[in-house]
Amino acid sequence: MFARSRPWQALSNMDAFRNLDRDIEGSAKRWKKFVESECPEKEKFPQEWKNKTSLQKLCMMRALRPDRMSYAITYVHACPFLTHSRSL
């Protein structure tokens, strides 16, 4: 799974993402829905992770769904107000 990817390893070393791995394990059903979404960049991150900055959300997206990064970046760029409202 994503836990062995280089982006995931980088995230796990940052304070802003402390306990993300535990939250994913503890709320597997919610995270599975997000990760398996056809367009996860349009979904809200589960629990308190939805309150992260847009940059932090892009970092999580890269670790969880690298295949959707170009869409996530385009989505944030197309909705500039999102970068100020802490939404993705």
N, CA, C and O atoms as a Tinker XYZ file with bonds, in Angstrom:
   352  protein
     1  N      0.835000   -1.187000    0.000000    73     2
     2  CA     0.000000    0.000000    0.000000    64     1     3
     3  C      0.883000    1.255000    0.000000    63     2     4     5
     4  O      2.096000    1.150000   -0.185000    81     3
     5  N      0.303000    2.416000    0.201000    73     3     6
     6  CA     1.014000    3.688000    0.122000    64     5     7
     7  C      2.013000    3.894000    1.248000    63     6     8     9
     8  O      2.889000    4.752000    1.137000    81     7
     9  N      1.906000    3.132000    2.325000    73     7    10
    10  CA     2.760000    3.342000    3.498000    64     9    11
    11  C      4.237000    3.143000    3.190000    63    10    12    13
    12  O      5.087000    3.583000    3.964000    81    11
    13  N      4.556000    2.503000    2.101000    73    11    14
    14  CA     5.959000    2.269000    1.778000    64    13    15
    15  C      6.487000    3.251000    0.736000    63    14    16    17
    16  O      7.668000    3.204000    0.391000    81    15
    17  N      5.653000    4.118000    0.242000    73    15    18
    18  CA     6.087000    5.051000   -0.787000    64    17    19
    19  C      6.981000    6.133000   -0.188000    63    18    20    21
    20  O      6.915000    6.425000    1.006000    81    19
    21  N      7.795000    6.704000   -1.022000    73    19    22
    22  CA     8.705000    7.767000   -0.579000    64    21    23
    23  C      7.915000    8.976000   -0.056000    63    22    24    25
    24  O      8.260000    9.503000    1.002000    81    23
    25  N      6.855000    9.439000   -0.767000    73    23    26
    26  CA     6.077000   10.569000   -0.221000    64    25    27
    27  C      5.467000   10.248000    1.144000    63    26    28    29
    28  O      5.412000   11.110000    2.021000    81    27
    29  N      5.017000    9.028000    1.318000    73    27    30
    30  CA     4.426000    8.643000    2.599000    64    29    31
    31  C      5.479000    8.681000    3.706000    63    30    32    33
    32  O      5.204000    9.159000    4.807000    81    31
    33  N      6.656000    8.190000    3.426000    73    31    34
    34  CA     7.730000    8.211000    4.414000    64    33    35
    35  C      8.106000    9.636000    4.791000    63    34    36    37
    36  O      8.373000    9.923000    5.958000    81    35
    37  N      8.126000   10.531000    3.805000    73    35    38
    38  CA     8.428000   11.936000    4.083000    64    37    39
    39  C      7.350000   12.555000    4.970000    63    38    40    41
    40  O      7.658000   13.284000    5.913000    81    39
    41  N      6.089000   12.262000    4.666000    73    39    42
    42  CA     4.977000   12.787000    5.481000    64    41    43
    43  C      5.073000   12.308000    6.914000    63    42    44    45
    44  O      4.880000   13.080000    7.852000    81    43
    45  N      5.367000   11.051000    7.076000    73    43    46
    46  CA     5.366000   10.475000    8.420000    64    45    47
    47  C      6.425000   11.088000    9.328000    63    46    48    49
    48  O      6.366000   10.923000   10.547000    81    47
    49  N      7.396000   11.793000    8.746000    73    47    50
    50  CA     8.433000   12.444000    9.538000    64    49    51
    51  C      8.117000   13.896000    9.881000    63    50    52    53
    52  O      8.907000   14.549000   10.562000    81    51
    53  N      6.988000   14.408000    9.428000    73    51    54
    54  CA     6.622000   15.805000    9.662000    64    53    55
    55  C      5.606000   15.927000   10.792000    63    54    56    57
    56  O      4.672000   15.132000   10.894000    81    55
    57  N      5.801000   16.924000   11.629000    73    55    58
    58  CA     4.902000   17.141000   12.767000    64    57    59
    59  C      3.447000   17.360000   12.338000    63    58    60    61
    60  O      2.526000   16.903000   13.015000    81    59
    61  N      3.243000   18.045000   11.234000    73    59    62
    62  CA     1.880000   18.356000   10.782000    64    61    63
    63  C      1.071000   17.107000   10.463000    63    62    64    65
    64  O     -0.159000   17.149000   10.437000    81    63
    65  N      1.761000   15.991000   10.221000    73    63    66
    66  CA     1.073000   14.759000    9.836000    64    65    67
    67  C      1.231000   13.656000   10.882000    63    66    68    69
    68  O      1.008000   12.476000   10.613000    81    67
    69  N      1.617000   14.075000   12.064000    73    67    70
    70  CA     1.749000   13.114000   13.154000    64    69    71
    71  C      0.399000   12.437000   13.384000    63    70    72    73
    72  O     -0.640000   13.098000   13.387000    81    71
    73  N      0.418000   11.172000   13.569000    73    71    74
    74  CA    -0.765000   10.346000   13.834000    64    73    75
    75  C     -1.654000   10.128000   12.618000    63    74    76    77
    76  O     -2.728000    9.542000   12.754000    81    75
    77  N     -1.249000   10.574000   11.446000    73    75    78
    78  CA    -2.053000   10.311000   10.248000    64    77    79
    79  C     -2.176000    8.819000   10.020000    63    78    80    81
    80  O     -3.259000    8.324000    9.707000    81    79
    81  N     -1.081000    8.101000   10.173000    73    79    82
    82  CA    -1.117000    6.652000    9.976000    64    81    83
    83  C     -2.077000    5.983000   10.958000    63    82    84    85
    84  O     -2.813000    5.071000   10.582000    81    83
    85  N     -2.073000    6.428000   12.203000    73    83    86
    86  CA    -2.991000    5.858000   13.206000    64    85    87
    87  C     -4.438000    6.193000   12.876000    63    86    88    89
    88  O     -5.333000    5.365000   13.048000    81    87
    89  N     -4.655000    7.407000   12.403000    73    87    90
    90  CA    -6.010000    7.812000   12.053000    64    89    91
    91  C     -6.533000    6.991000   10.871000    63    90    92    93
    92  O     -7.701000    6.606000   10.843000    81    91
    93  N     -5.664000    6.731000    9.907000    73    91    94
    94  CA    -6.072000    5.923000    8.753000    64    93    95
    95  C     -6.421000    4.507000    9.207000    63    94    96    97
    96  O     -7.413000    3.935000    8.755000    81    95
    97  N     -5.614000    3.950000   10.091000    73    95    98
    98  CA    -5.897000    2.610000   10.604000    64    97    99
    99  C     -7.161000    2.592000   11.446000    63    98   100   101
   100  O     -7.966000    1.667000   11.332000    81    99
   101  N     -7.347000    3.603000   12.293000    73    99   102
   102  CA    -8.503000    3.656000   13.187000    64   101   103
   103  C     -9.809000    4.010000   12.506000    63   102   104   105
   104  O    -10.883000    3.656000   12.994000    81   103
   105  N     -9.727000    4.704000   11.384000    73   103   106
   106  CA   -10.928000    5.115000   10.634000    64   105   107
   107  C    -10.821000    4.597000    9.208000    63   106   108   109
   108  O    -11.042000    5.334000    8.246000    81   107
   109  N    -10.487000    3.347000    9.089000    73   107   110
   110  CA   -10.201000    2.748000    7.785000    64   109   111
   111  C    -11.355000    2.911000    6.796000    63   110   112   113
   112  O    -11.126000    3.134000    5.607000    81   111
   113  N    -12.574000    2.803000    7.274000    73   111   114
   114  CA   -13.722000    2.888000    6.367000    64   113   115
   115  C    -13.814000    4.278000    5.727000    63   114   116   117
   116  O    -14.048000    4.395000    4.524000    81   115
   117  N    -13.631000    5.322000    6.526000    73   115   118
   118  CA   -13.682000    6.690000    6.001000    64   117   119
   119  C    -12.547000    6.959000    5.031000    63   118   120   121
   120  O    -12.748000    7.563000    3.977000    81   119
   121  N    -11.360000    6.511000    5.388000    73   119   122
   122  CA   -10.208000    6.745000    4.535000    64   121   123
   123  C    -10.294000    5.920000    3.256000    63   122   124   125
   124  O     -9.879000    6.378000    2.191000    81   123
   125  N    -10.821000    4.728000    3.355000    73   123   126
   126  CA   -10.979000    3.893000    2.160000    64   125   127
   127  C    -11.888000    4.588000    1.162000    63   126   128   129
   128  O    -11.616000    4.595000   -0.038000    81   127
   129  N    -12.968000    5.173000    1.663000    73   127   130
   130  CA   -13.894000    5.900000    0.788000    64   129   131
   131  C    -13.164000    7.047000    0.088000    63   130   132   133
   132  O    -13.345000    7.263000   -1.110000    81   131
   133  N    -12.344000    7.776000    0.835000    73   131   134
   134  CA   -11.594000    8.887000    0.256000    64   133   135
   135  C    -10.586000    8.379000   -0.773000    63   134   136   137
   136  O    -10.561000    8.861000   -1.905000    81   135
   137  N     -9.768000    7.425000   -0.393000    73   135   138
   138  CA    -8.693000    6.930000   -1.246000    64   137   139
   139  C     -9.236000    6.265000   -2.507000    63   138   140   141
   140  O     -8.622000    6.368000   -3.569000    81   139
   141  N    -10.362000    5.594000   -2.407000    73   139   142
   142  CA   -10.920000    4.893000   -3.558000    64   141   143
   143  C    -11.861000    5.756000   -4.389000    63   142   144   145
   144  O    -12.420000    5.287000   -5.381000    81   143
   145  N    -12.037000    6.993000   -3.999000    73   143   146
   146  CA   -12.899000    7.898000   -4.748000    64   145   147
   147  C    -12.355000    8.114000   -6.154000    63   146   148   149
   148  O    -11.143000    8.149000   -6.368000    81   147
   149  N    -13.260000    8.257000   -7.097000    73   147   150
   150  CA   -12.861000    8.526000   -8.475000    64   149   151
   151  C    -12.166000    9.887000   -8.590000    63   150   152   153
   152  O    -11.230000   10.049000   -9.373000    81   151
   153  N    -12.631000   10.857000   -7.805000    73   151   154
   154  CA   -12.060000   12.213000   -7.801000    64   153   155
   155  C    -11.799000   12.653000   -6.367000    63   154   156   157
   156  O    -12.514000   13.514000   -5.854000    81   155
   157  N    -10.797000   12.088000   -5.708000    73   155   158
   158  CA   -10.569000   12.418000   -4.299000    64   157   159
   159  C    -10.237000   13.891000   -4.067000    63   158   160   161
   160  O    -10.442000   14.408000   -2.969000    81   159
   161  N     -9.728000   14.564000   -5.091000    73   159   162
   162  CA    -9.400000   15.982000   -4.938000    64   161   163
   163  C    -10.641000   16.840000   -4.693000    63   162   164   165
   164  O    -10.533000   17.972000   -4.222000    81   163
   165  N    -11.804000   16.306000   -5.009000    73   163   166
   166  CA   -13.051000   17.032000   -4.775000    64   165   167
   167  C    -13.728000   16.621000   -3.470000    63   166   168   169
   168  O    -14.748000   17.191000   -3.084000    81   167
   169  N    -13.159000   15.642000   -2.806000    73   167   170
   170  CA   -13.702000   15.148000   -1.539000    64   169   171
   171  C    -13.050000   15.878000   -0.372000    63   170   172   173
   172  O    -11.950000   16.416000   -0.496000    81   171
   173  N    -13.733000   15.889000    0.745000    73   171   174
   174  CA   -13.129000   16.424000    1.968000    64   173   175
   175  C    -12.321000   15.314000    2.622000    63   174   176   177
   176  O    -12.729000   14.153000    2.648000    81   175
   177  N    -11.174000   15.697000    3.145000    73   175   178
   178  CA   -10.395000   14.729000    3.897000    64   177   179
   179  C    -11.164000   14.363000    5.167000    63   178   180   181
   180  O    -11.877000   15.200000    5.719000    81   179
   181  N    -11.026000   13.134000    5.628000    73   179   182
   182  CA   -11.720000   12.719000    6.853000    64   181   183
   183  C    -11.241000   13.472000    8.095000    63   182   184   185
   184  O    -10.092000   13.904000    8.181000    81   183
   185  N    -12.133000   13.609000    9.024000    73   183   186
   186  CA   -11.889000   14.132000   10.365000    64   185   187
   187  C    -11.114000   15.446000   10.368000    63   186   188   189
   188  O    -11.363000   16.312000    9.528000    81   187
   189  N    -10.183000   15.603000   11.298000    73   187   190
   190  CA    -9.489000   16.887000   11.436000    64   189   191
   191  C     -8.555000   17.176000   10.265000    63   190   192   193
   192  O     -8.063000   18.298000   10.143000    81   191
   193  N     -8.304000   16.215000    9.422000    73   191   194
   194  CA    -7.407000   16.402000    8.287000    64   193   195
   195  C     -8.017000   17.340000    7.257000    63   194   196   197
   196  O     -7.299000   17.890000    6.422000    81   195
   197  N     -9.314000   17.529000    7.304000    73   195   198
   198  CA    -9.952000   18.472000    6.379000    64   197   199
   199  C     -9.618000   19.917000    6.738000    63   198   200   201
   200  O     -9.865000   20.822000    5.940000    81   199
   201  N     -9.064000   20.146000    7.922000    73   199   202
   202  CA    -8.710000   21.495000    8.367000    64   201   203
   203  C     -7.274000   21.886000    8.033000    63   202   204   205
   204  O     -6.828000   22.972000    8.404000    81   203
   205  N     -6.566000   21.036000    7.356000    73   203   206
   206  CA    -5.183000   21.339000    6.977000    64   205   207
   207  C     -5.170000   22.379000    5.859000    63   206   208   209
   208  O     -6.179000   22.597000    5.189000    81   207
   209  N     -4.024000   23.012000    5.669000    73   207   210
   210  CA    -3.889000   23.986000    4.589000    64   209   211
   211  C     -3.939000   23.268000    3.240000    63   210   212   213
   212  O     -3.794000   22.048000    3.168000    81   211
   213  N     -4.142000   24.022000    2.200000    73   211   214
   214  CA    -4.172000   23.424000    0.861000    64   213   215
   215  C     -2.856000   22.733000    0.523000    63   214   216   217
   216  O     -2.851000   21.661000   -0.082000    81   215
   217  N     -1.747000   23.342000    0.914000    73   215   218
   218  CA    -0.449000   22.728000    0.652000    64   217   219
   219  C     -0.317000   21.404000    1.400000    63   218   220   221
   220  O      0.175000   20.424000    0.840000    81   219
   221  N     -0.746000   21.366000    2.639000    73   219   222
   222  CA    -0.687000   20.123000    3.412000    64   221   223
   223  C     -1.594000   19.059000    2.794000    63   222   224   225
   224  O     -1.244000   17.879000    2.766000    81   223
   225  N     -2.739000   19.473000    2.309000    73   223   226
   226  CA    -3.648000   18.520000    1.654000    64   225   227
   227  C     -3.043000   17.982000    0.363000    63   226   228   229
   228  O     -3.209000   16.806000    0.039000    81   227
   229  N     -2.344000   18.839000   -0.372000    73   227   230
   230  CA    -1.664000   18.364000   -1.572000    64   229   231
   231  C     -0.576000   17.355000   -1.214000    63   230   232   233
   232  O     -0.370000   16.380000   -1.937000    81   231
   233  N      0.105000   17.582000   -0.125000    73   231   234
   234  CA     1.121000   16.628000    0.336000    64   233   235
   235  C      0.479000   15.283000    0.666000    63   234   236   237
   236  O      1.009000   14.233000    0.303000    81   235
   237  N     -0.655000   15.315000    1.351000    73   235   238
   238  CA    -1.351000   14.060000    1.676000    64   237   239
   239  C     -1.850000   13.385000    0.402000    63   238   240   241
   240  O     -1.778000   12.164000    0.268000    81   239
   241  N     -2.356000   14.186000   -0.526000    73   239   242
   242  CA    -2.842000   13.625000   -1.791000    64   241   243
   243  C     -1.708000   12.933000   -2.527000    63   242   244   245
   244  O     -1.895000   11.860000   -3.099000    81   243
   245  N     -0.536000   13.545000   -2.511000    73   243   246
   246  CA     0.610000   12.936000   -3.194000    64   245   247
   247  C      0.982000   11.598000   -2.565000    63   246   248   249
   248  O      1.374000   10.665000   -3.266000    81   247
   249  N      0.862000   11.508000   -1.270000    73   247   250
   250  CA     1.191000   10.255000   -0.589000    64   249   251
   251  C      0.106000    9.200000   -0.788000    63   250   252   253
   252  O      0.405000    8.015000   -0.934000    81   251
   253  N     -1.157000    9.636000   -0.793000    73   251   254
   254  CA    -2.263000    8.692000   -0.849000    64   253   255
   255  C     -2.716000    8.359000   -2.263000    63   254   256   257
   256  O     -3.047000    7.213000   -2.565000    81   255
   257  N     -2.729000    9.378000   -3.133000    73   255   258
   258  CA    -3.212000    9.185000   -4.510000    64   257   259
   259  C     -2.353000    9.973000   -5.495000    63   258   260   261
   260  O     -2.825000   10.950000   -6.077000    81   259
   261  N     -1.113000    9.568000   -5.687000    73   259   262
   262  CA    -0.232000   10.310000   -6.591000    64   261   263
   263  C     -0.773000   10.403000   -8.013000    63   262   264   265
   264  O     -0.426000   11.324000   -8.753000    81   263
   265  N     -1.614000    9.460000   -8.394000    73   263   266
   266  CA    -2.205000    9.479000   -9.731000    64   265   267
   267  C     -3.161000   10.653000   -9.933000    63   266   268   269
   268  O     -3.503000   10.978000  -11.071000    81   267
   269  N     -3.596000   11.296000   -8.844000    73   267   270
   270  CA    -4.554000   12.402000   -8.930000    64   269   271
   271  C     -3.917000   13.761000   -8.659000    63   270   272   273
   272  O     -4.625000   14.762000   -8.554000    81   271
   273  N     -2.591000   13.809000   -8.545000    73   271   274
   274  CA    -1.926000   15.070000   -8.208000    64   273   275
   275  C     -2.174000   16.172000   -9.222000    63   274   276   277
   276  O     -2.453000   17.307000   -8.836000    81   275
   277  N     -2.080000   15.867000  -10.505000    73   275   278
   278  CA    -2.283000   16.930000  -11.500000    64   277   279
   279  C     -3.695000   17.480000  -11.408000    63   278   280   281
   280  O     -3.904000   18.679000  -11.593000    81   279
   281  N     -4.665000   16.626000  -11.126000    73   279   282
   282  CA    -6.051000   17.087000  -10.966000    64   281   283
   283  C     -6.196000   17.914000   -9.690000    63   282   284   285
   284  O     -6.896000   18.927000   -9.676000    81   283
   285  N     -5.542000   17.483000   -8.634000    73   283   286
   286  CA    -5.627000   18.198000   -7.361000    64   285   287
   287  C     -5.013000   19.585000   -7.487000    63   286   288   289
   288  O     -5.572000   20.559000   -6.983000    81   287
   289  N     -3.881000   19.680000   -8.145000    73   287   290
   290  CA    -3.232000   20.975000   -8.329000    64   289   291
   291  C     -4.096000   21.877000   -9.201000    63   290   292   293
   292  O     -4.262000   23.060000   -8.906000    81   291
   293  N     -4.640000   21.321000  -10.265000    73   291   294
   294  CA    -5.524000   22.089000  -11.146000    64   293   295
   295  C     -6.749000   22.547000  -10.393000    63   294   296   297
   296  O     -7.206000   23.676000  -10.571000    81   295
   297  N     -7.287000   21.681000   -9.553000    73   295   298
   298  CA    -8.488000   22.017000   -8.780000    64   297   299
   299  C     -8.210000   23.165000   -7.821000    63   298   300   301
   300  O     -9.019000   24.086000   -7.708000    81   299
   301  N     -7.093000   23.119000   -7.140000    73   299   302
   302  CA    -6.717000   24.194000   -6.223000    64   301   303
   303  C     -6.455000   25.478000   -7.004000    63   302   304   305
   304  O     -6.866000   26.560000   -6.587000    81   303
   305  N     -5.772000   25.353000   -8.132000    73   303   306
   306  CA    -5.464000   26.524000   -8.960000    64   305   307
   307  C     -6.738000   27.144000   -9.537000    63   306   308   309
   308  O     -6.844000   28.367000   -9.625000    81   307
   309  N     -7.699000   26.317000   -9.927000    73   307   310
   310  CA    -8.950000   26.815000  -10.507000    64   309   311
   311  C     -9.844000   27.469000   -9.463000    63   310   312   313
   312  O    -10.723000   28.261000   -9.803000    81   311
   313  N     -9.625000   27.146000   -8.213000    73   311   314
   314  CA   -10.436000   27.686000   -7.116000    64   313   315
   315  C     -9.511000   28.394000   -6.134000    63   314   316   317
   316  O     -9.296000   27.893000   -5.030000    81   315
   317  N     -8.958000   29.546000   -6.506000    73   315   318
   318  CA    -7.961000   30.198000   -5.645000    64   317   319
   319  C     -8.469000   30.539000   -4.257000    63   318   320   321
   320  O     -7.677000   30.644000   -3.320000    81   319
   321  N     -9.759000   30.712000   -4.108000    73   319   322
   322  CA   -10.290000   31.005000   -2.775000    64   321   323
   323  C    -10.062000   29.845000   -1.824000    63   322   324   325
   324  O    -10.060000   30.034000   -0.608000    81   323
   325  N     -9.872000   28.663000   -2.351000    73   323   326
   326  CA    -9.658000   27.495000   -1.504000    64   325   327
   327  C     -8.340000   27.575000   -0.755000    63   326   328   329
   328  O     -8.237000   27.059000    0.358000    81   327
   329  N     -7.344000   28.199000   -1.327000    73   327   330
   330  CA    -6.055000   28.269000   -0.668000    64   329   331
   331  C     -6.127000   29.136000    0.584000    63   330   332   333
   332  O     -5.295000   29.012000    1.482000    81   331
   333  N     -7.124000   30.011000    0.636000    73   331   334
   334  CA    -7.272000   30.862000    1.801000    64   333   335
   335  C     -8.256000   30.284000    2.808000    63   334   336   337
   336  O     -8.205000   30.624000    3.990000    81   335
   337  N     -9.149000   29.416000    2.352000    73   335   338
   338  CA   -10.162000   28.868000    3.237000    64   337   339
   339  C     -9.770000   27.525000    3.835000    63   338   340   341
   340  O    -10.547000   26.906000    4.563000    81   339
   341  N     -8.542000   27.076000    3.516000    73   339   342
   342  CA    -8.017000   25.807000    4.033000    64   341   343
   343  C     -8.795000   24.616000    3.520000    63   342   344   345
   344  O     -8.894000   23.604000    4.214000    81   343
   345  N     -9.342000   24.707000    2.341000    73   343   346
   346  CA   -10.066000   23.593000    1.742000    64   345   347
   347  C     -9.343000   23.128000    0.494000    63   346   348   349
   348  O     -8.549000   23.860000   -0.096000    81   347
   349  N     -9.631000   21.904000    0.105000    73   347   350
   350  CA    -9.088000   21.380000   -1.138000    64   349   351
   351  C    -10.234000   20.929000   -1.987000    63   350   352
   352  O    -10.026000   20.443000   -3.099000    81   351
